[in-house]
Amino acid sequence: MRKMRKITVRLEDEVARWARLEAARNGVSASRLLGDLLRQRMFETDAYQRAMRQALARKLFMKSEGQYLSREEAHDRFGRR
């Protein structure tokens, strides 16, 4: 079993009311609901950061030595413009 730690959280009345109702709908305590929401957010953030590091670590597959084409040049397929 994972080690658990108690913390104190201050919530606006409306948020606390919603949390109690949402927890009851899910059959868990408000504490468990908040813990689950925070854990989910942690995993999502970690996954995003990991994906960002991987994307930035990739080598570029194209490299330009000169200027990029203008929009008009890029869409002028057959030299018609």
C-alpha positions in Angstrom: 0.0 0.0 0.0 1.2 3.5 -0.8 2.1 5.9 1.9 -0.6 8.5 2.4 -0.2 12.0 3.7 -2.8 14.3 5.1 -3.0 17.9 3.8 -5.4 20.7 4.5 -7.2 22.3 1.6 -9.3 25.5 1.6 -12.1 25.6 -0.9 -14.8 28.1 -1.7 -18.2 27.1 -0.4 -19.6 26.4 -3.8 -16.6 24.3 -4.8 -16.7 22.3 -1.5 -20.5 21.7 -2.0 -19.8 20.4 -5.5 -17.0 18.2 -4.4 -19.2 16.6 -1.7 -22.0 15.9 -4.1 -19.6 14.6 -6.8 -17.9 12.3 -4.3 -21.3 11.0 -3.1 -22.3 10.3 -6.7 -19.1 8.3 -7.2 -19.4 6.5 -3.9 -16.1 7.9 -2.5 -15.1 10.5 0.1 -14.4 14.1 -0.9 -10.8 13.4 0.1 -10.5 10.4 -2.3 -12.2 12.4 -5.1 -9.7 15.2 -4.8 -6.8 12.8 -4.5 -8.0 10.9 -7.7 -8.4 14.2 -9.6 -4.9 15.4 -8.6 -3.3 12.0 -9.5 -5.0 12.1 -12.9 -3.7 15.6 -13.5 -0.2 14.6 -12.4 -0.2 11.7 -14.9 -1.5 13.9 -17.7 1.0 16.6 -17.1 3.9 14.0 -16.9 2.8 12.4 -20.1 2.6 15.8 -21.9 6.1 16.7 -20.6 7.5 13.4 -21.7 6.0 13.7 -25.2 7.3 17.3 -25.5 10.8 16.2 -24.6 10.7 13.4 -27.1 9.4 15.7 -29.9 12.1 18.3 -29.2 14.8 15.6 -29.1 14.0 14.4 -32.7 16.4 15.3 -35.5 15.0 17.6 -38.1 14.1 15.7 -41.3 14.2 18.7 -43.5 16.7 21.5 -43.5 16.5 24.7 -45.6 19.7 26.4 -46.8 17.8 29.3 -48.4 14.6 31.2 -48.0 11.3 29.4 -47.6 8.8 29.6 -50.5 6.2 32.3 -50.3 2.6 31.1 -50.1 2.1 32.1 -53.7 5.2 30.2 -54.8 4.2 27.1 -52.9 0.8 27.0 -54.5 1.9 27.8 -58.0 2.1 24.1 -59.1 2.6 24.6 -62.8 4.1 28.0 -63.1 0.8 29.4 -64.1 0.9 32.6 -62.0 
